[in-house]
Amino acid sequence: WCLPEVDDGAADDYYGFVMAAGKSGSCKMLEPVKPPPSKRSRKERNRGKLAGSTSTAEAMEQEIWKEFPEDLYEAVIARLPIATFFRFRSVCQKWNSLLKSHSFSQHCAQVPQGIPWFYTITHENVNSGAMYDPSLKKWHHPTISSLPTKMIILPVASAGGLVCFLDIGHRNFYVCNPLTQSFKELPARSVKVWSRVAVGMTLNGNSTSSGYKILWVGCDGEYEIYDSLRNSWTRPGSMPSNIKLPVSLNFRSQAVSVDGILYFMRSDPEGIVSYNMVTGVWKQFIIPTPLHLNDHTLAECGGRIMLVGLLTKNAATCVCIWELQKMTLLWKEVDRMPNIWCLDFYGKHVRMTCLGNKGLLMLSLRSRQMNRLVTYNVMSREWLKVPGCVVPRGRKRQWIACGTAFHPCLMATA
């Protein structure tokens, strides 16, 4: 056969030509054989109708839309989902500069605060974080270029859209807005403490524009406070004598903040240590933890202090939630994970990492045979499974080593 030359666009015609020629035994110019129409799904048919309708729509009149009020642009953008921030900044220079606009800041302040996000560190990528958006059930993998890359930096606290980081050697502190890359390395501390420290963070007002404070406390009772307005550390004094030293802190449990008071969990004696960031008063509360409890951590919701932990007895394991009763100073169980989920833990050595203390918790549950991420809404008592965190170009799901919850805020600056 002397086959005609065909281009890529005529591949179907060429296929029909060859098939017809093979049946007839001669090479004749035939009509191309068209494959029978395939049945399309309803979704595809609707998409085709929609595309057809939009193609006939009239183009936007530039003379009309160029007069659109600028403040309405800012009002609309401020109410978009936070995840769209990563895209709208690339539209034009004007939109990219909105973060420095005072009017845009006012619009953002009028938007009600949404549910928190989670900034996490996975076990195989300790130098790069992953952010989870519960509203869209989507993972983001930001690259914070300002963070040191030659050492391991761990998120230890958050407030007002900012995340506080501490290097694994417990020497240097950093504060960053993971959304906008606003970054700051805090000055060196006056007290050199190489042992582990617990960290808490609070706002002076309703936003970071009023400043923020960071408190670290060590096992021996030493502590310091950083004030962002002064950009310096101060050592107010020492713990009162009624607080037993050394402070056997539970370093797996992050501090929770309620009305300017930070609460830390201690293990000997069992209970809570609190510090008022305004008055500078330390208090200690002896509160026995429930029996058969492992991997427990503090949480907070609407001013209520919660306790989350793994309740293990014999071969059965379940995640339980307790609330601190203010009158009796005892823990009262208020919820637990659905039994059908707990059956997956039966007979397994399960470890748990709890992230978040702002009404929404993320639980990383893992064993040799299992790796699961779950969120728990304290108000609605809703348990939801989280899609696995897979790093870019990665193949297997990562389990969460540590992390913290933070309320995403475009205007928060370090």
C-alpha positions as a Markdown table, in Angstrom:
| # | Residue | x | y | z |
|---|---|---|---|---|
| 1 | Trp | 0.0 | 0.0 | 0.0 |
| 2 | Cys | 1.0 | 3.5 | -0.6 |
| 3 | Leu | -0.5 | 5.1 | 2.4 |
| 4 | Pro | -1.1 | 8.9 | 2.4 |
| 5 | Glu | 0.6 | 11.1 | 4.8 |
| 6 | Val | -1.6 | 12.2 | 7.7 |
| 7 | Asp | -1.1 | 14.7 | 10.5 |
| 8 | Asp | -1.9 | 14.2 | 14.1 |
| 9 | Gly | -5.2 | 15.9 | 13.8 |
| 10 | Ala | -6.4 | 13.3 | 11.2 |
| 11 | Ala | -5.6 | 10.3 | 13.3 |
| 12 | Asp | -9.2 | 9.1 | 13.4 |
| 13 | Asp | -9.6 | 9.6 | 9.7 |
| 14 | Tyr | -6.4 | 7.6 | 9.0 |
| 15 | Tyr | -7.6 | 4.8 | 11.3 |
| 16 | Gly | -10.9 | 4.5 | 9.4 |
| 17 | Phe | -9.2 | 4.7 | 6.0 |
| 18 | Val | -6.9 | 1.7 | 6.8 |
| 19 | Met | -9.7 | -0.4 | 8.3 |
| 20 | Ala | -12.0 | 0.2 | 5.3 |
| 21 | Ala | -9.1 | -0.6 | 2.9 |
| 22 | Gly | -8.3 | -3.8 | 4.7 |
| 23 | Lys | -11.9 | -5.0 | 4.3 |
| 24 | Ser | -12.2 | -4.1 | 0.6 |
| 25 | Gly | -8.8 | -5.4 | -0.4 |
| 26 | Ser | -8.0 | -2.3 | -2.3 |
| 27 | Cys | -6.8 | 1.1 | -1.5 |
| 28 | Lys | -9.7 | 3.4 | -2.3 |
| 29 | Met | -10.5 | 6.9 | -0.9 |
| 30 | Leu | -13.3 | 6.1 | 1.4 |
| 31 | Glu | -15.3 | 8.1 | 3.9 |
| 32 | Pro | -13.7 | 7.9 | 7.3 |
| 33 | Val | -15.4 | 5.4 | 9.6 |
| 34 | Lys | -16.7 | 7.2 | 12.7 |
| 35 | Pro | -16.9 | 5.2 | 15.9 |
| 36 | Pro | -20.4 | 4.8 | 17.3 |
| 37 | Pro | -21.4 | 7.5 | 19.7 |
| 38 | Ser | -20.6 | 6.6 | 23.3 |
| 39 | Lys | -23.0 | 7.1 | 26.1 |
| 40 | Arg | -22.0 | 10.0 | 28.2 |
| 41 | Ser | -22.8 | 10.3 | 31.9 |
| 42 | Arg | -25.3 | 12.9 | 33.1 |
| 43 | Lys | -22.5 | 14.9 | 34.7 |
| 44 | Glu | -20.7 | 15.2 | 31.3 |
| 45 | Arg | -23.9 | 16.1 | 29.5 |
| 46 | Asn | -24.7 | 18.8 | 32.0 |
| 47 | Arg | -21.1 | 20.1 | 31.7 |
| 48 | Gly | -21.6 | 20.3 | 27.9 |
| 49 | Lys | -24.8 | 22.2 | 28.3 |
| 50 | Leu | -23.2 | 24.6 | 30.7 |
| 51 | Ala | -20.3 | 25.2 | 28.4 |
| 52 | Gly | -22.6 | 25.9 | 25.6 |
| 53 | Ser | -24.6 | 28.4 | 27.6 |
| 54 | Thr | -21.6 | 30.2 | 28.8 |
| 55 | Ser | -20.1 | 30.5 | 25.3 |
| 56 | Thr | -23.1 | 32.4 | 24.1 |
| 57 | Ala | -23.1 | 34.7 | 27.1 |
| 58 | Glu | -22.2 | 38.3 | 26.4 |
| 59 | Ala | -18.8 | 39.6 | 27.3 |
| 60 | Met | -18.4 | 41.8 | 30.4 |
| 61 | Glu | -18.6 | 45.4 | 29.4 |
| 62 | Gln | -15.3 | 47.0 | 30.3 |
| 63 | Glu | -16.9 | 50.5 | 30.4 |
| 64 | Ile | -19.2 | 49.2 | 33.2 |
| 65 | Trp | -16.8 | 47.1 | 35.3 |
| 66 | Lys | -14.0 | 49.6 | 35.3 |
| 67 | Glu | -16.2 | 51.8 | 37.5 |
| 68 | Phe | -16.6 | 49.0 | 40.0 |
| 69 | Pro | -15.9 | 50.5 | 43.5 |
| 70 | Glu | -12.5 | 49.5 | 44.8 |
| 71 | Asp | -13.6 | 49.0 | 48.3 |
| 72 | Leu | -16.0 | 46.3 | 47.1 |
| 73 | Tyr | -13.1 | 44.4 | 45.7 |
| 74 | Glu | -11.5 | 44.3 | 49.1 |
| 75 | Ala | -14.8 | 43.4 | 50.8 |
| 76 | Val | -15.3 | 40.5 | 48.5 |
| 77 | Ile | -11.7 | 39.2 | 48.7 |
| 78 | Ala | -11.7 | 39.5 | 52.5 |
| 79 | Arg | -14.7 | 37.1 | 52.6 |
| 80 | Leu | -13.3 | 34.5 | 50.3 |
| 81 | Pro | -12.0 | 31.2 | 51.8 |
| 82 | Ile | -8.5 | 31.6 | 53.2 |
| 83 | Ala | -7.2 | 28.9 | 50.7 |
| 84 | Thr | -7.9 | 31.3 | 47.8 |
| 85 | Phe | -5.3 | 33.6 | 49.2 |
| 86 | Phe | -2.6 | 31.5 | 47.6 |
| 87 | Arg | -4.1 | 32.2 | 44.2 |
| 88 | Phe | -5.5 | 35.7 | 44.2 |
| 89 | Arg | -2.1 | 37.3 | 45.1 |
| 90 | Ser | -0.9 | 36.2 | 41.6 |
| 91 | Val | -3.7 | 38.0 | 39.8 |
| 92 | Cys | -2.1 | 41.4 | 39.7 |
| 93 | Gln | 0.2 | 43.7 | 41.7 |
| 94 | Lys | -2.7 | 45.6 | 43.1 |
| 95 | Trp | -4.2 | 42.5 | 44.7 |
| 96 | Asn | -0.8 | 41.3 | 45.8 |
| 97 | Ser | -0.4 | 44.5 | 47.8 |
| 98 | Leu | -3.7 | 44.2 | 49.6 |
| 99 | Leu | -2.0 | 42.9 | 52.7 |
| 100 | Lys | -0.4 | 46.3 | 53.3 |
| 101 | Ser | -3.7 | 48.1 | 52.8 |
| 102 | His | -5.4 | 49.6 | 55.9 |
| 103 | Ser | -8.8 | 49.4 | 54.4 |
| 104 | Phe | -8.4 | 45.7 | 53.5 |
| 105 | Ser | -7.3 | 45.1 | 57.1 |
| 106 | Gln | -10.5 | 46.7 | 58.3 |
| 107 | His | -12.6 | 44.4 | 56.0 |
| 108 | Cys | -10.7 | 41.3 | 57.3 |
| 109 | Ala | -11.4 | 42.4 | 60.9 |
| 110 | Gln | -15.2 | 42.4 | 60.1 |
| 111 | Val | -15.2 | 38.8 | 59.0 |
| 112 | Pro | -16.1 | 36.3 | 61.7 |
| 113 | Gln | -13.2 | 34.0 | 62.8 |
| 114 | Gly | -13.5 | 30.6 | 61.1 |
| 115 | Ile | -12.4 | 27.2 | 62.3 |
| 116 | Pro | -8.7 | 26.8 | 63.0 |
| 117 | Trp | -6.1 | 25.2 | 60.7 |
| 118 | Phe | -3.4 | 22.9 | 61.7 |
| 119 | Tyr | 0.3 | 23.4 | 61.2 |
| 120 | Thr | 2.0 | 20.0 | 61.4 |
| 121 | Ile | 5.4 | 18.4 | 61.1 |
| 122 | Thr | 5.5 | 14.9 | 59.6 |
| 123 | His | 7.9 | 12.2 | 60.7 |
| 124 | Glu | 9.8 | 12.1 | 57.4 |
| 125 | Asn | 9.9 | 15.8 | 56.6 |
| 126 | Val | 10.8 | 17.5 | 59.8 |
| 127 | Asn | 12.2 | 20.6 | 58.0 |
| 128 | Ser | 9.0 | 21.3 | 56.1 |
| 129 | Gly | 5.6 | 21.7 | 57.5 |
| 130 | Ala | 2.1 | 20.8 | 56.2 |
| 131 | Met | -1.0 | 22.8 | 56.8 |
| 132 | Tyr | -4.5 | 21.2 | 57.0 |
| 133 | Asp | -7.6 | 23.2 | 56.1 |
| 134 | Pro | -10.6 | 21.4 | 57.8 |
| 135 | Ser | -13.2 | 23.4 | 55.9 |
| 136 | Leu | -12.0 | 22.2 | 52.5 |
| 137 | Lys | -10.4 | 19.0 | 53.9 |
| 138 | Lys | -7.2 | 19.8 | 52.0 |
| 139 | Trp | -3.5 | 19.7 | 52.8 |
| 140 | His | -1.2 | 22.6 | 51.9 |
| 141 | His | 2.6 | 22.4 | 51.7 |
| 142 | Pro | 4.0 | 25.8 | 52.3 |
| 143 | Thr | 7.6 | 26.7 | 52.0 |
| 144 | Ile | 8.7 | 29.1 | 54.7 |
| 145 | Ser | 11.9 | 30.3 | 53.2 |
| 146 | Ser | 13.0 | 32.3 | 56.3 |
| 147 | Leu | 13.0 | 29.3 | 58.6 |
| 148 | Pro | 16.5 | 27.8 | 59.2 |
| 149 | Thr | 17.0 | 24.7 | 57.1 |
| 150 | Lys | 20.1 | 23.3 | 58.9 |
| 151 | Met | 18.2 | 22.5 | 62.1 |
| 152 | Ile | 14.9 | 21.0 | 63.1 |
| 153 | Ile | 12.3 | 23.7 | 64.0 |
| 154 | Leu | 9.1 | 22.6 | 65.8 |
| 155 | Pro | 5.8 | 24.5 | 66.2 |
| 156 | Val | 5.1 | 24.8 | 69.9 |
| 157 | Ala | 2.4 | 27.5 | 70.3 |
| 158 | Ser | 0.1 | 29.9 | 68.4 |
| 159 | Ala | -1.9 | 33.0 | 68.8 |
| 160 | Gly | -3.7 | 35.4 | 66.5 |
| 161 | Gly | -2.7 | 33.7 | 63.3 |
| 162 | Leu | 1.0 | 33.5 | 64.3 |
| 163 | Val | 2.8 | 30.2 | 65.0 |
| 164 | Cys | 5.7 | 30.1 | 67.5 |
| 165 | Phe | 8.6 | 27.8 | 66.6 |
| 166 | Leu | 11.4 | 26.5 | 68.8 |
| 167 | Asp | 14.5 | 24.6 | 67.5 |
| 168 | Ile | 15.0 | 21.1 | 68.7 |
| 169 | Gly | 18.0 | 22.3 | 70.9 |
| 170 | His | 15.6 | 24.6 | 72.8 |
| 171 | Arg | 17.8 | 27.6 | 72.1 |
| 172 | Asn | 16.2 | 29.9 | 69.5 |
| 173 | Phe | 12.6 | 31.0 | 69.1 |
| 174 | Tyr | 10.9 | 32.1 | 65.8 |
| 175 | Val | 7.5 | 33.6 | 65.1 |
| 176 | Cys | 5.9 | 33.2 | 61.7 |
| 177 | Asn | 2.6 | 33.7 | 59.8 |
| 178 | Pro | 2.5 | 30.5 | 57.6 |
| 179 | Leu | 0.1 | 32.1 | 55.2 |
| 180 | Thr | 2.0 | 35.4 | 54.4 |
| 181 | Gln | 5.5 | 34.3 | 55.3 |
| 182 | Ser | 5.8 | 37.1 | 57.8 |
| 183 | Phe | 8.8 | 36.0 | 59.9 |
| 184 | Lys | 10.7 | 37.1 | 62.9 |
| 185 | Glu | 13.6 | 35.6 | 64.9 |
| 186 | Leu | 13.3 | 36.5 | 68.5 |
| 187 | Pro | 16.3 | 37.9 | 70.4 |
| 188 | Ala | 18.4 | 35.5 | 72.5 |
| 189 | Arg | 17.1 | 34.7 | 76.0 |
| 190 | Ser | 18.9 | 36.0 | 79.0 |
| 191 | Val | 18.7 | 32.5 | 80.7 |
| 192 | Lys | 20.5 | 29.7 | 78.9 |
| 193 | Val | 18.4 | 26.6 | 79.5 |
| 194 | Trp | 19.3 | 23.5 | 77.5 |
| 195 | Ser | 16.7 | 21.3 | 79.0 |
| 196 | Arg | 13.2 | 20.9 | 77.6 |
| 197 | Val | 10.8 | 23.8 | 78.1 |
| 198 | Ala | 7.0 | 24.3 | 77.8 |
| 199 | Val | 5.8 | 27.3 | 75.8 |
| 200 | Gly | 2.6 | 29.3 | 75.8 |
| 201 | Met | 1.5 | 32.3 | 73.7 |
| 202 | Thr | -1.2 | 35.0 | 74.2 |
| 203 | Leu | -2.3 | 38.2 | 72.6 |
| 204 | Asn | -2.3 | 41.6 | 74.4 |
| 205 | Gly | -5.6 | 42.5 | 72.6 |
| 206 | Asn | -7.8 | 41.1 | 69.9 |
| 207 | Ser | -5.1 | 41.0 | 67.2 |
| 208 | Thr | -1.4 | 41.0 | 66.8 |
| 209 | Ser | -1.4 | 44.7 | 66.2 |
| 210 | Ser | -1.7 | 45.1 | 70.0 |
| 211 | Gly | 1.3 | 42.8 | 70.5 |
| 212 | Tyr | 1.7 | 39.3 | 71.9 |
| 213 | Lys | 3.6 | 37.6 | 74.7 |
| 214 | Ile | 5.4 | 34.3 | 74.8 |
| 215 | Leu | 6.2 | 32.4 | 78.0 |
| 216 | Trp | 8.6 | 29.5 | 78.4 |
| 217 | Val | 9.0 | 27.6 | 81.7 |
| 218 | Gly | 11.6 | 24.9 | 82.5 |
| 219 | Cys | 11.5 | 22.0 | 84.9 |
| 220 | Asp | 13.5 | 23.8 | 87.6 |
| 221 | Gly | 11.0 | 26.6 | 87.7 |
| 222 | Glu | 12.9 | 29.1 | 85.7 |
| 223 | Tyr | 10.8 | 31.1 | 83.2 |
| 224 | Glu | 10.9 | 34.1 | 81.0 |
| 225 | Ile | 8.4 | 36.2 | 79.0 |
| 226 | Tyr | 8.9 | 37.8 | 75.6 |
| 227 | Asp | 7.0 | 41.0 | 74.8 |
| 228 | Ser | 6.7 | 41.7 | 71.1 |
| 229 | Leu | 6.1 | 45.5 | 71.7 |
| 230 | Arg | 9.5 | 45.7 | 73.6 |
| 231 | Asn | 11.1 | 43.0 | 71.5 |
| 232 | Ser | 12.9 | 41.7 | 74.6 |
| 233 | Trp | 12.8 | 38.9 | 77.2 |
| 234 | Thr | 12.1 | 39.7 | 80.9 |
| 235 | Arg | 12.5 | 37.5 | 84.0 |
| 236 | Pro | 9.7 | 38.6 | 86.3 |
| 237 | Gly | 10.8 | 36.5 | 89.3 |
| 238 | Ser | 10.6 | 33.0 | 90.5 |
| 239 | Met | 7.8 | 30.5 | 91.2 |
| 240 | Pro | 6.1 | 30.7 | 94.6 |
| 241 | Ser | 7.2 | 28.2 | 97.2 |
| 242 | Asn | 3.9 | 26.3 | 97.2 |
| 243 | Ile | 4.6 | 25.0 | 93.7 |
| 244 | Lys | 6.6 | 21.8 | 93.9 |
| 245 | Leu | 9.9 | 21.8 | 92.1 |
| 246 | Pro | 11.1 | 20.5 | 89.8 |
| 247 | Val | 8.0 | 21.0 | 87.7 |
| 248 | Ser | 7.3 | 17.6 | 86.1 |
| 249 | Leu | 5.7 | 19.0 | 83.0 |
| 250 | Asn | 4.0 | 16.9 | 80.4 |
| 251 | Phe | 5.9 | 18.1 | 77.4 |
| 252 | Arg | 3.6 | 16.2 | 75.0 |
| 253 | Ser | 0.8 | 18.6 | 76.1 |
| 254 | Gln | 0.8 | 22.1 | 74.7 |
| 255 | Ala | -0.3 | 25.0 | 77.0 |
| 256 | Val | -3.9 | 26.2 | 76.6 |
| 257 | Ser | -4.9 | 29.9 | 76.9 |
| 258 | Val | -8.1 | 31.1 | 78.5 |
| 259 | Asp | -8.6 | 34.9 | 79.1 |
| 260 | Gly | -4.9 | 35.6 | 79.3 |
| 261 | Ile | -4.1 | 32.7 | 81.6 |
| 262 | Leu | -1.9 | 29.9 | 80.4 |
| 263 | Tyr | -2.4 | 26.3 | 81.7 |
| 264 | Phe | 0.3 | 23.7 | 81.7 |
| 265 | Met | -0.2 | 20.0 | 82.5 |
| 266 | Arg | 2.1 | 18.5 | 85.2 |
| 267 | Ser | 2.5 | 14.9 | 86.1 |
| 268 | Asp | 4.0 | 14.9 | 89.6 |
| 269 | Pro | 1.8 | 15.7 | 91.4 |
| 270 | Glu | -0.9 | 15.2 | 88.8 |
| 271 | Gly | -2.7 | 18.4 | 87.9 |
| 272 | Ile | -2.3 | 21.8 | 86.2 |
| 273 | Val | 0.0 | 24.8 | 86.7 |
| 274 | Ser | -1.3 | 28.1 | 85.5 |
| 275 | Tyr | 0.2 | 31.6 | 84.9 |
| 276 | Asn | -1.7 | 34.8 | 84.5 |
| 277 | Met | 0.1 | 36.8 | 81.8 |
| 278 | Val | -1.5 | 40.1 | 83.1 |
| 279 | Thr | -1.0 | 39.8 | 86.9 |
| 280 | Gly | 2.0 | 37.5 | 86.9 |
| 281 | Val | 0.5 | 35.1 | 89.4 |
| 282 | Trp | 1.3 | 31.4 | 89.4 |
| 283 | Lys | -1.2 | 28.8 | 90.7 |
| 284 | Gln | -1.1 | 25.0 | 91.1 |
| 285 | Phe | -4.2 | 22.7 | 91.0 |
| 286 | Ile | -3.8 | 19.1 | 92.1 |
| 287 | Ile | -6.2 | 17.1 | 89.8 |
| 288 | Pro | -5.8 | 13.3 | 89.5 |
| 289 | Thr | -6.0 | 12.1 | 86.0 |
| 290 | Pro | -8.4 | 9.2 | 85.1 |
| 291 | Leu | -7.1 | 5.7 | 85.5 |
| 292 | His | -5.6 | 3.7 | 82.6 |
| 293 | Leu | -4.9 | 6.9 | 80.7 |
| 294 | Asn | -2.0 | 7.4 | 78.2 |
| 295 | Asp | -0.8 | 10.1 | 75.8 |
| 296 | His | -3.1 | 12.7 | 77.4 |
| 297 | Thr | -3.0 | 16.4 | 76.6 |
| 298 | Leu | -4.9 | 19.6 | 77.5 |
| 299 | Ala | -7.4 | 21.3 | 75.2 |
| 300 | Glu | -9.7 | 24.3 | 75.3 |
| 301 | Cys | -13.1 | 25.2 | 74.0 |
| 302 | Gly | -15.0 | 28.4 | 74.8 |
| 303 | Gly | -13.1 | 28.9 | 78.0 |
| 304 | Arg | -13.6 | 25.3 | 79.1 |
| 305 | Ile | -10.5 | 23.2 | 79.9 |
| 306 | Met | -10.6 | 19.8 | 78.3 |
| 307 | Leu | -8.5 | 16.6 | 78.6 |
| 308 | Val | -7.9 | 14.3 | 75.7 |
| 309 | Gly | -6.3 | 10.9 | 76.1 |
| 310 | Leu | -6.1 | 7.2 | 75.2 |
| 311 | Leu | -8.0 | 5.0 | 77.7 |
| 312 | Thr | -6.5 | 1.6 | 77.6 |
| 313 | Lys | -7.7 | -1.4 | 79.6 |
| 314 | Asn | -6.7 | -5.0 | 78.8 |
| 315 | Ala | -6.7 | -5.1 | 75.0 |
| 316 | Ala | -9.3 | -2.4 | 74.4 |
| 317 | Thr | -8.3 | 1.2 | 73.6 |
| 318 | Cys | -10.5 | 4.2 | 73.1 |
| 319 | Val | -10.0 | 8.0 | 72.7 |
| 320 | Cys | -11.9 | 9.8 | 75.5 |
| 321 | Ile | -12.7 | 13.5 | 76.1 |
| 322 | Trp | -13.0 | 14.9 | 79.7 |
| 323 | Glu | -14.0 | 18.4 | 80.9 |
| 324 | Leu | -12.7 | 20.0 | 84.1 |
| 325 | Gln | -15.4 | 20.7 | 86.6 |
| 326 | Lys | -14.7 | 24.2 | 88.1 |
| 327 | Met | -16.5 | 23.4 | 91.4 |
| 328 | Thr | -15.0 | 20.1 | 92.2 |
| 329 | Leu | -11.7 | 20.3 | 90.2 |
| 330 | Leu | -12.3 | 16.8 | 88.8 |
| 331 | Trp | -12.4 | 15.5 | 85.3 |
| 332 | Lys | -15.8 | 14.4 | 84.0 |
| 333 | Glu | -16.0 | 12.3 | 80.8 |
| 334 | Val | -18.1 | 14.1 | 78.2 |
| 335 | Asp | -17.5 | 12.1 | 75.0 |
| 336 | Arg | -15.5 | 9.2 | 73.5 |
| 337 | Met | -14.7 | 8.0 | 70.0 |
| 338 | Pro | -17.4 | 5.8 | 68.3 |
| 339 | Asn | -17.1 | 2.2 | 69.3 |
| 340 | Ile | -16.9 | 1.0 | 65.7 |
| 341 | Trp | -13.7 | 3.1 | 65.2 |
| 342 | Cys | -12.2 | 1.9 | 68.5 |
| 343 | Leu | -12.5 | -1.7 | 67.3 |
| 344 | Asp | -9.7 | -1.0 | 64.9 |
| 345 | Phe | -7.4 | -0.4 | 68.0 |
| 346 | Tyr | -8.2 | -3.7 | 69.7 |
| 347 | Gly | -5.1 | -5.6 | 70.6 |
| 348 | Lys | -2.8 | -3.0 | 69.1 |
| 349 | His | -0.2 | -0.8 | 70.8 |
| 350 | Val | -1.6 | 2.6 | 69.8 |
| 351 | Arg | 0.2 | 5.9 | 70.3 |
| 352 | Met | -1.6 | 9.3 | 69.9 |
| 353 | Thr | -0.5 | 12.8 | 69.2 |
| 354 | Cys | -3.1 | 15.5 | 69.9 |
| 355 | Leu | -2.9 | 18.8 | 68.0 |
| 356 | Gly | -5.0 | 21.8 | 68.7 |
| 357 | Asn | -6.6 | 23.5 | 71.7 |
| 358 | Lys | -9.1 | 25.9 | 70.0 |
| 359 | Gly | -12.3 | 23.8 | 69.9 |
| 360 | Leu | -11.2 | 21.6 | 67.1 |
| 361 | Leu | -8.7 | 18.8 | 67.7 |
| 362 | Met | -6.6 | 16.7 | 65.3 |
| 363 | Leu | -5.6 | 13.3 | 66.6 |
| 364 | Ser | -2.8 | 11.3 | 65.0 |
| 365 | Leu | -3.3 | 7.6 | 65.9 |
| 366 | Arg | -0.7 | 5.1 | 64.8 |
| 367 | Ser | 0.6 | 1.6 | 65.4 |
| 368 | Arg | 2.6 | -0.9 | 63.4 |
| 369 | Gln | -0.5 | -1.9 | 61.5 |
| 370 | Met | -2.4 | 1.4 | 61.4 |
| 371 | Asn | -2.0 | 5.1 | 60.6 |
| 372 | Arg | -5.1 | 7.3 | 61.1 |
| 373 | Leu | -5.8 | 11.0 | 61.3 |
| 374 | Val | -9.1 | 12.2 | 63.0 |
| 375 | Thr | -10.6 | 15.6 | 63.9 |
| 376 | Tyr | -12.9 | 16.1 | 66.8 |
| 377 | Asn | -15.2 | 19.2 | 67.1 |
| 378 | Val | -15.7 | 19.8 | 70.8 |
| 379 | Met | -18.9 | 21.9 | 70.3 |
| 380 | Ser | -20.7 | 19.6 | 67.9 |
| 381 | Arg | -19.1 | 16.4 | 69.2 |
| 382 | Glu | -18.4 | 15.4 | 65.6 |
| 383 | Trp | -15.7 | 12.9 | 64.7 |
| 384 | Leu | -14.3 | 13.0 | 61.2 |
| 385 | Lys | -11.6 | 11.1 | 59.4 |
| 386 | Val | -8.8 | 13.3 | 57.8 |
| 387 | Pro | -7.4 | 12.4 | 54.4 |
| 388 | Gly | -3.8 | 11.2 | 54.7 |
| 389 | Cys | -1.0 | 13.7 | 54.4 |
| 390 | Val | 1.1 | 12.9 | 51.4 |
| 391 | Val | 4.0 | 15.2 | 50.7 |
| 392 | Pro | 4.5 | 16.4 | 47.2 |
| 393 | Arg | 6.0 | 13.7 | 45.0 |
| 394 | Gly | 5.5 | 11.3 | 47.9 |
| 395 | Arg | 3.9 | 7.9 | 47.9 |
| 396 | Lys | 2.9 | 7.0 | 51.4 |
| 397 | Arg | 0.9 | 8.8 | 54.0 |
| 398 | Gln | 2.8 | 10.5 | 56.7 |
| 399 | Trp | 2.0 | 10.4 | 60.4 |
| 400 | Ile | 2.1 | 13.6 | 62.4 |
| 401 | Ala | 5.0 | 14.0 | 64.7 |
| 402 | Cys | 3.9 | 17.3 | 66.3 |
| 403 | Gly | 2.0 | 20.5 | 65.4 |
| 404 | Thr | -0.4 | 23.2 | 66.6 |
| 405 | Ala | -3.7 | 24.7 | 65.7 |
| 406 | Phe | -3.9 | 28.3 | 64.5 |
| 407 | His | -6.6 | 30.6 | 63.3 |
| 408 | Pro | -5.5 | 31.6 | 59.7 |
| 409 | Cys | -5.2 | 35.4 | 59.5 |
| 410 | Leu | -3.9 | 37.3 | 56.5 |
| 411 | Met | -3.2 | 40.5 | 58.5 |
| 412 | Ala | -1.2 | 38.9 | 61.4 |
| 413 | Thr | 2.4 | 40.1 | 61.3 |
| 414 | Ala | 5.3 | 38.8 | 63.4 |
